[in-house]
Amino acid sequence: MMRAPRVGRAMTSFLSAAAFAAFFFWAVVAVASTLSAWRYVWGLPLAETPGRTPPVAVIVAVKGAGAATEAFLARLRAQDYPAYRVVAAVEHEDDPAFRLLADARAAPGAPLELVVAGRTQRGGQKVANLLAALERLGPGDEIVAFTDADTLPGPRWLPRLVSALVDAHRDAATGYRWILPADGRLSSCFVAAANASIVTMPRVAEAVNLCWGGSTALPRATLERADVKAFWRGALSDDLQMTRALRAAAIAVHSPRQSLLLSPFSASWREAFAFGRRQYRIVLLHEPLLWAFAVATLALPLGCGLFALWLALHGDPAGLAFLIAAAALGDMRFRCRRRIVAALWPETAQADLRLYWRVERFLRPLWQGFHLACALGALGSRRISWAGTEYLVRAPQDVDVLARRATFEAAAPQARVQSAD
């Protein structure tokens, strides 16, 4: 007769313990994230000038042409670095990027070499372009840097990356994108806010850092020792496969705070969700534990917040205390991220970012929910659409091209939301 009450008390105790564990884990993650964002701001901008300036080959895959690509190319060829050249690879001569790059070779700026990779049927087209560009490396290229054509590199981007290698004696240095909305749409602002929350997450041991193909540099000897080419053959993701190559060679990846790159972003809700889902599908394929951790850290504050709201509505002061603490810590992270943008890119003071900052600050549960939906959307399919090409991904290096858009002009809208993984 006493079994039912005992079961009820046991269930209540279990739920109470689970709730306490969830709130405790949330507190640890929230405090660590806030301290990490605060630490990120210290001393910015740093005066990073390399002690020596070895020759650098900057490799970039380009698709499509437009004002954004022209701005990127002009900035890339105007780096405050005395000894570097650019090797740009395109898929085909029909790509408008081919004519843009061919004409740009005669313009002032760093030397520019143009490579036509040809269309691939196995692996990602971007990776095929990069592999073709690597074949153009010469004996004088002491350092190899990689970037993406949807970024806006400032004049100190390259010297900062090189400084992280030659002055700190690192074998690999990487950064990350900092997305800013290029229009006034909420969808663009949601993606920018979600991305910014990733940038300032705590960086633990360098051995678990991930490369980002938009801002990575390594000595030529390291590139060959890790045999990055072998890890890229048949692959879709350049940066996560480079991460695998470096890990296999026991090479740590350094992530200096100033290696961030501005990445303008403009997308409808449909495009924004497709972008986020593609990013997480690639992460799930290559780093399933990281994907699971991301889902947990995204779901936890939302779940705890809803439970705390329920408690507060039922008169429990603990629920109200949680909501106040969550809002205070979130506001601290918002202020830190705003200071990062002001310190690294003073020119953004002239841009109208009021809507973006309001979204970042006041709509946190909404863009966090959108972020979680993108991560969960990675489940259930091995088809990935990227820059006008449809891929079937069976394994990291088992990728087939299923379909391409008929023309490069048709692929142009997708290029607005393309950001390399």
VEXDREN-2710 file (C-alpha; in Angstrom, 1 decimal):
% VEXDREN-2710
k/r/px/py/pz
1/MET/0.0/0.0/0.0
2/MET/3.0/2.3/0.5
3/ARG/4.6/1.7/-2.9
4/ALA/2.8/4.5/-4.8
5/PRO/3.8/7.3/-2.3
6/ARG/7.4/6.0/-2.3
7/VAL/7.5/6.0/-6.1
8/GLY/6.1/9.5/-6.1
9/ARG/8.6/10.8/-3.6
10/ALA/11.4/9.1/-5.6
11/MET/10.3/10.6/-8.8
12/THR/10.0/14.0/-7.2
13/SER/13.5/13.7/-5.8
14/PHE/14.9/12.6/-9.2
15/LEU/13.2/15.6/-10.9
16/SER/14.5/18.0/-8.3
17/ALA/18.0/16.6/-8.7
18/ALA/17.8/16.8/-12.5
19/ALA/16.5/20.4/-12.3
20/PHE/19.4/21.4/-9.9
21/ALA/21.9/19.7/-12.2
22/ALA/20.6/21.5/-15.2
23/PHE/20.6/24.9/-13.5
24/PHE/24.1/24.2/-12.1
25/PHE/25.4/23.3/-15.6
26/TRP/23.8/26.3/-17.1
27/ALA/25.4/28.5/-14.4
28/VAL/28.9/27.1/-15.2
29/VAL/28.5/27.5/-19.0
30/ALA/26.9/31.0/-18.6
31/VAL/29.6/32.3/-16.3
32/ALA/32.4/30.7/-18.3
33/SER/31.0/32.3/-21.5
34/THR/30.7/35.7/-19.9
35/LEU/34.3/35.6/-18.6
36/SER/35.5/34.4/-21.9
37/ALA/33.8/37.3/-23.7
38/TRP/35.3/39.7/-21.1
39/ARG/38.7/38.2/-21.5
40/TYR/38.5/38.5/-25.3
41/VAL/38.2/42.3/-25.0
42/TRP/41.4/42.8/-22.9
43/GLY/43.9/45.0/-24.7
44/LEU/42.1/45.2/-28.0
45/PRO/43.4/46.2/-30.5
46/LEU/46.7/44.6/-29.9
47/ALA/49.8/45.9/-31.7
48/GLU/50.8/42.7/-33.5
49/THR/53.7/43.3/-36.0
50/PRO/55.7/40.3/-37.0
51/GLY/59.4/40.3/-36.1
52/ARG/60.2/39.1/-39.6
53/THR/58.2/38.9/-42.8
54/PRO/58.7/35.6/-44.7
55/PRO/57.1/35.3/-48.1
56/VAL/53.4/34.3/-47.9
57/ALA/51.1/32.7/-50.5
58/VAL/47.5/33.6/-49.8
59/ILE/45.1/31.1/-51.3
60/VAL/41.4/31.8/-52.0
61/ALA/38.7/30.0/-53.9
62/VAL/36.4/32.5/-55.7
63/LYS/32.9/32.0/-57.2
64/GLY/30.8/34.6/-58.8
65/ALA/31.5/38.4/-59.1
66/GLY/29.9/41.5/-57.8
67/ALA/30.6/44.6/-55.7
68/ALA/31.3/42.4/-52.6
69/THR/33.9/40.3/-54.4
70/GLU/35.6/43.4/-55.8
71/ALA/35.8/44.9/-52.3
72/PHE/37.2/41.7/-50.9
73/LEU/39.9/41.5/-53.7
74/ALA/40.9/45.1/-53.3
75/ARG/41.3/44.7/-49.5
76/LEU/43.2/41.4/-49.9
77/ARG/45.7/42.9/-52.3
78/ALA/46.3/45.9/-50.0
79/GLN/47.6/44.1/-46.9
80/ASP/50.2/45.9/-44.7
81/TYR/52.7/43.2/-45.5
82/PRO/55.7/43.5/-47.8
83/ALA/56.1/40.0/-49.2
84/TYR/53.0/38.1/-50.2
85/ARG/51.1/37.1/-53.3
86/VAL/47.6/35.9/-54.0
87/VAL/46.7/32.6/-55.7
88/ALA/43.0/32.7/-56.6
89/ALA/41.2/29.6/-58.0
90/VAL/37.9/29.4/-59.9
91/GLU/35.9/26.5/-61.1
92/HIS/35.6/27.4/-64.7
93/GLU/36.3/30.2/-67.2
94/ASP/32.5/30.7/-67.5
95/ASP/32.5/31.9/-63.9
96/PRO/32.3/35.7/-63.8
97/ALA/35.0/35.6/-61.2
98/PHE/37.4/34.5/-63.9
99/ARG/37.0/37.7/-65.8
100/LEU/37.1/39.8/-62.6
101/LEU/40.3/38.2/-61.5
102/ALA/41.9/38.3/-65.0
103/ASP/41.2/42.0/-65.2
104/ALA/42.4/42.7/-61.7
105/ARG/45.9/41.3/-62.4
106/ALA/46.7/44.6/-64.2
107/ALA/45.5/46.7/-61.3
108/PRO/47.8/47.9/-58.4
109/GLY/48.2/45.6/-55.5
110/ALA/49.8/42.4/-54.5
111/PRO/50.8/39.9/-57.3
112/LEU/47.8/37.8/-58.3
113/GLU/47.9/34.4/-60.0
114/LEU/44.7/32.9/-61.5
115/VAL/44.0/29.2/-61.5
116/VAL/41.2/27.3/-63.2
117/ALA/40.5/24.1/-61.3
118/GLY/37.8/22.6/-63.6
119/ARG/34.5/21.1/-62.4
120/THR/34.7/18.2/-60.0
121/GLN/32.3/15.3/-59.6
122/ARG/33.9/14.0/-56.4
123/GLY/34.2/16.2/-53.3
124/GLY/33.4/19.8/-52.9
125/GLN/34.1/22.3/-55.6
126/LYS/35.7/24.7/-53.2
127/VAL/38.2/22.0/-52.0
128/ALA/38.9/21.1/-55.6
129/ASN/39.7/24.8/-56.3
130/LEU/42.0/24.9/-53.2
131/LEU/43.8/21.8/-54.3
132/ALA/44.5/23.3/-57.7
133/ALA/45.8/26.4/-56.1
134/LEU/48.2/24.4/-53.9
135/GLU/49.8/23.0/-57.0
136/ARG/51.0/26.6/-57.8
137/LEU/53.0/27.0/-54.6
138/GLY/56.7/27.7/-55.3
139/PRO/59.9/27.1/-53.3
140/GLY/59.8/30.7/-52.1
141/ASP/56.4/30.4/-50.4
142/GLU/57.5/30.0/-46.8
143/ILE/54.0/30.5/-45.3
144/VAL/50.6/29.5/-46.8
145/ALA/47.5/31.5/-45.7
146/PHE/43.9/30.7/-46.6
147/THR/40.9/33.1/-46.7
148/ASP/37.4/33.3/-48.1
149/ALA/36.0/35.7/-50.7
150/ASP/33.0/36.7/-48.7
151/THR/35.0/38.5/-46.1
152/LEU/36.5/42.0/-45.8
153/PRO/40.1/41.6/-44.6
154/GLY/41.5/44.8/-43.0
155/PRO/45.1/45.8/-43.8
156/ARG/46.4/44.2/-40.6
157/TRP/44.8/40.8/-41.1
158/LEU/47.8/39.1/-42.8
159/PRO/50.5/40.5/-40.5
160/ARG/48.6/39.5/-37.4
161/LEU/48.3/35.9/-38.7
162/VAL/52.0/35.8/-39.6
163/SER/52.9/37.3/-36.2
164/ALA/51.1/34.4/-34.5
165/LEU/53.4/32.0/-36.3
166/VAL/56.8/33.6/-36.5
167/ASP/56.9/35.5/-33.2
168/ALA/55.0/32.9/-31.0
169/HIS/56.6/30.0/-32.8
170/ARG/53.3/28.3/-33.6
171/ASP/52.7/25.7/-36.3
172/ALA/49.2/26.8/-37.2
173/ALA/47.1/29.9/-36.6
174/THR/43.4/30.4/-37.3
175/GLY/40.6/32.9/-36.7
176/TYR/36.9/33.0/-37.3
177/ARG/34.3/35.1/-39.1
178/TRP/32.5/38.0/-37.4
179/ILE/29.2/38.3/-39.3
180/LEU/27.5/41.7/-39.6
181/PRO/24.2/42.1/-41.3
182/ALA/24.4/43.8/-44.7
183/ASP/20.8/44.8/-44.7
184/GLY/17.9/45.6/-42.3
185/ARG/16.3/42.2/-42.2
186/LEU/15.7/40.4/-38.9
187/SER/16.8/37.1/-40.5
188/SER/20.3/38.6/-41.2
189/CYS/20.5/40.0/-37.7
190/PHE/19.6/36.6/-36.1
191/VAL/22.4/34.8/-38.0
192/ALA/24.9/37.6/-37.0
193/ALA/23.9/37.3/-33.3
194/ALA/24.0/33.5/-33.3
195/ASN/27.5/33.6/-34.9
196/ALA/28.8/36.2/-32.5
197/SER/27.9/34.0/-29.6
198/ILE/30.2/31.3/-31.0
199/VAL/33.1/33.6/-31.5
200/THR/33.5/34.5/-27.9
201/MET/32.9/31.0/-26.5
202/PRO/35.7/29.8/-24.2
203/ARG/38.8/28.5/-26.0
204/VAL/40.3/25.6/-24.1
205/ALA/43.4/23.6/-25.0
206/GLU/44.8/24.4/-28.4
207/ALA/44.8/20.7/-29.3
208/VAL/41.0/20.9/-29.7
209/ASN/40.8/24.2/-31.6
210/LEU/39.2/24.0/-35.1
211/CYS/40.6/25.6/-38.2
212/TRP/38.4/28.0/-40.1
213/GLY/39.2/28.2/-43.8
214/GLY/38.5/31.9/-44.0
215/SER/41.5/32.8/-41.8
216/THR/44.2/30.2/-41.4
217/ALA/47.9/30.3/-41.9
218/LEU/50.7/27.7/-41.4
219/PRO/54.3/27.3/-42.5
220/ARG/54.8/25.5/-45.8
221/ALA/56.6/22.7/-43.9
222/THR/53.7/22.2/-41.6
223/LEU/51.3/22.0/-44.5
224/GLU/53.4/19.2/-46.1
225/ARG/54.1/17.4/-42.8
226/ALA/50.4/17.2/-42.0
227/ASP/49.7/16.1/-45.7
228/VAL/46.6/18.3/-45.9
229/LYS/46.2/17.4/-49.6
230/ALA/45.5/13.8/-48.7
231/PHE/42.8/14.8/-46.2
232/TRP/41.2/17.2/-48.8
233/ARG/40.8/14.6/-51.6
234/GLY/37.1/13.8/-52.1
235/ALA/36.1/16.1/-49.1
236/LEU/33.5/18.8/-48.9
237/SER/34.9/20.8/-45.9
238/ASP/38.3/22.3/-46.2
239/ASP/38.7/23.6/-42.7
240/LEU/37.4/20.6/-40.7
241/GLN/39.5/18.3/-42.8
242/MET/42.5/20.5/-42.3
243/THR/41.8/20.2/-38.5
244/ARG/41.8/16.4/-38.9
245/ALA/45.1/16.5/-40.7
246/LEU/46.8/18.7/-38.1
247/ARG/45.4/16.5/-35.2
248/ALA/46.7/13.4/-36.9
249/ALA/50.1/15.0/-37.1
250/ALA/49.9/16.2/-33.4
251/ILE/50.0/19.8/-34.5
252/ALA/48.2/22.3/-32.2
253/VAL/46.1/25.1/-33.7
254/HIS/46.5/28.6/-32.1
255/SER/43.6/31.0/-32.2
256/PRO/44.8/34.6/-31.7
257/ARG/42.1/37.0/-30.7
258/GLN/42.7/39.5/-33.5
259/SER/42.5/37.0/-36.3
260/LEU/38.8/37.7/-36.8
261/LEU/37.4/38.7/-40.2
262/LEU/34.4/40.7/-41.0
263/SER/31.8/38.8/-43.1
264/PRO/28.8/40.8/-44.5
265/PHE/25.7/38.7/-44.5
266/SER/22.3/39.1/-46.2
267/ALA/19.6/36.4/-46.2
268/SER/15.9/35.8/-46.1
269/TRP/14.6/33.5/-43.4
270/ARG/14.7/30.5/-45.7
271/GLU/18.3/31.3/-46.8
272/ALA/19.4/31.9/-43.2
273/PHE/18.0/28.6/-42.0
274/ALA/19.6/26.8/-45.0
275/PHE/22.9/28.4/-44.1
276/GLY/22.8/27.4/-40.5
277/ARG/21.6/23.9/-41.2
278/ARG/24.4/23.4/-43.7
279/GLN/27.0/24.5/-41.2
280/TYR/25.8/22.1/-38.6
281/ARG/25.4/19.2/-41.0
282/ILE/29.1/19.6/-41.8
283/VAL/29.9/19.8/-38.1
284/LEU/27.8/16.7/-37.4
285/LEU/29.6/14.8/-40.1
286/HIS/33.1/15.6/-39.0
287/GLU/32.7/16.4/-35.2
288/PRO/29.6/14.6/-33.9
289/LEU/30.6/15.2/-30.2
290/LEU/31.1/18.9/-30.9
291/TRP/27.6/19.0/-32.5
292/ALA/26.1/17.2/-29.5
293/PHE/27.8/19.7/-27.1
294/ALA/26.5/22.6/-29.2
295/VAL/23.0/21.3/-29.1
296/ALA/23.2/20.8/-25.3
297/THR/24.6/24.3/-24.7
298/LEU/21.9/25.8/-26.9
299/ALA/19.0/23.8/-25.5
300/LEU/20.0/24.2/-21.8
301/PRO/19.5/28.0/-21.4
302/LEU/16.2/27.8/-23.3
303/GLY/14.9/24.9/-21.2
304/CYS/16.1/26.4/-18.0
305/GLY/14.6/29.8/-19.0
306/LEU/11.2/28.3/-19.7
307/PHE/11.2/26.4/-16.4
308/ALA/12.4/29.5/-14.5
309/LEU/9.6/31.5/-16.1
310/TRP/7.1/28.8/-15.0
311/LEU/8.4/29.0/-11.5
312/ALA/8.3/32.8/-11.4
313/LEU/4.7/32.8/-12.6
314/HIS/3.8/30.5/-9.8
315/GLY/5.4/32.7/-7.2
316/ASP/8.7/30.9/-6.7
317/PRO/11.5/33.5/-6.2
318/ALA/14.1/31.1/-7.4
319/GLY/12.7/31.3/-10.9
320/LEU/12.8/35.1/-10.9
321/ALA/16.3/35.1/-9.6
322/PHE/17.4/32.8/-12.5
323/LEU/15.8/35.1/-15.1
324/ILE/17.5/38.2/-13.6
325/ALA/20.9/36.4/-13.5
326/ALA/20.5/35.1/-17.1
327/ALA/19.6/38.6/-18.3
328/ALA/22.5/40.2/-16.5
329/LEU/25.1/37.8/-17.8
330/GLY/23.7/38.0/-21.3
331/ASP/23.9/41.8/-21.2
332/MET/27.5/41.6/-20.1
333/ARG/28.3/39.4/-23.1
334/PHE/26.5/41.8/-25.4
335/ARG/28.5/44.7/-24.1
336/CYS/31.8/42.8/-24.6
337/ARG/30.9/41.8/-28.1
338/ARG/30.0/45.4/-29.0
339/ARG/33.4/46.5/-27.6
340/ILE/35.2/43.9/-29.8
341/VAL/33.6/45.3/-32.9
342/ALA/34.4/48.9/-32.0
343/ALA/38.0/47.9/-31.2
344/LEU/38.8/45.8/-34.3
345/TRP/36.7/47.6/-36.9
346/PRO/36.4/51.3/-36.1
347/GLU/34.9/51.9/-39.5
348/THR/31.7/50.1/-38.5
349/ALA/30.9/53.1/-36.4
350/GLN/29.6/54.7/-39.6
351/ALA/27.3/51.8/-40.3
352/ASP/23.7/51.7/-39.1
353/LEU/23.8/48.6/-36.8
354/ARG/21.1/49.7/-34.4
355/LEU/18.7/46.9/-35.3
356/TYR/21.4/44.3/-35.1
357/TRP/22.5/45.4/-31.6
358/ARG/18.9/45.5/-30.4
359/VAL/18.3/42.0/-31.7
360/GLU/21.5/40.8/-30.0
361/ARG/20.6/42.4/-26.7
362/PHE/16.8/42.1/-26.4
363/LEU/15.8/39.1/-28.5
364/ARG/18.3/36.7/-27.1
365/PRO/15.8/33.8/-26.5
366/LEU/14.5/34.1/-30.1
367/TRP/17.8/34.1/-31.9
368/GLN/19.1/31.3/-29.5
369/GLY/16.0/29.3/-30.5
370/PHE/16.7/29.9/-34.2
371/HIS/20.3/28.8/-33.5
372/LEU/19.1/25.6/-31.9
373/ALA/16.7/24.9/-34.8
374/CYS/19.6/25.2/-37.2
375/ALA/21.6/22.7/-35.2
376/LEU/18.7/20.2/-34.9
377/GLY/18.0/20.7/-38.6
378/ALA/21.3/19.0/-39.4
379/LEU/19.7/15.6/-38.6
380/GLY/18.0/13.5/-41.1
381/SER/19.8/14.1/-44.4
382/ARG/23.2/13.7/-46.1
383/ARG/22.4/16.1/-48.9
384/ILE/24.1/19.5/-48.6
385/SER/23.5/22.4/-50.9
386/TRP/26.4/24.8/-51.2
387/ALA/27.0/27.7/-53.6
388/GLY/24.6/26.4/-56.2
389/THR/25.8/22.7/-56.1
390/GLU/24.0/19.8/-54.5
391/TYR/26.1/17.2/-52.8
392/LEU/25.5/13.7/-51.4
393/VAL/27.8/13.3/-48.4
394/ARG/28.3/9.7/-47.2
395/ALA/31.5/10.3/-45.2
396/PRO/34.0/13.2/-44.8
397/GLN/35.9/12.1/-47.9
398/ASP/33.1/10.3/-49.8
399/VAL/31.2/13.1/-51.4
400/ASP/29.4/13.1/-54.8
401/VAL/28.1/16.0/-56.8
402/LEU/24.4/15.4/-57.5
403/ALA/23.5/18.6/-59.4
404/ARG/24.7/22.0/-60.4
405/ARG/22.7/25.1/-61.2
406/ALA/22.5/25.8/-64.9
407/THR/24.5/29.1/-64.8
408/PHE/26.7/31.0/-62.5
409/GLU/24.2/33.8/-62.6
410/ALA/21.6/31.5/-61.1
411/ALA/24.0/30.6/-58.3
412/ALA/24.5/34.3/-57.4
413/PRO/21.8/34.6/-54.8
414/GLN/23.2/31.7/-52.8
415/ALA/26.6/33.4/-52.9
416/ARG/25.2/36.2/-50.7
417/VAL/24.8/33.7/-47.8
418/GLN/27.9/31.5/-48.6
419/SER/30.4/31.5/-45.9
420/ALA/33.1/28.7/-45.9
421/ASP/33.0/26.1/-43.2
END
